[in-house]
Amino acid sequence: QVQLVESGGGLVQAGGSLRLSCAASGRTLNIYAMGWFRQAPGKEREYVAAIRWSAGNTYYADSVKGRFTISRDNAKDTMYLQMNSLKPEDTADYYCAATDHYYSTLYRAGVYNYWGQGTQVTVSS
């Protein structure tokens, strides 16, 4: 089992920045990849970014490419999401997720078998 805890959410003005963290514990050696998803009120959960844990390959949704950066610190078993140039449409609950299986694509929520509780991000205009 892997436990995930997000932190770093909050209220920020449009154009500002936030950094989210996702701390993993438990059987972290089994983690193959991790990702960030978000869900705005009344909308479905959507993919934001993903990272392959050992190789460090990163992937982004088009909506955040060039503004968000996903990274990880293997020694701390922690993943990050640096969010710059935030827009009101980035307002959502942000969730981190992990999978201990290999998948060629990481944008589908169904490939992840561990999820955090979420952290709220609100971007005011």
Secondary structure, 3 states (H helix, E strand, C coil): CEEEEEECCEEEECCCCEEEEEEEEECHHHCCEEEEEEECCCCCCEEEEEEECCCCCEEECCCCCCCEEEEEEHHHCEEEEEECCCCHHHCEEEEEEEECCCCCCCCCHHHCCEECCCEEEEEEC
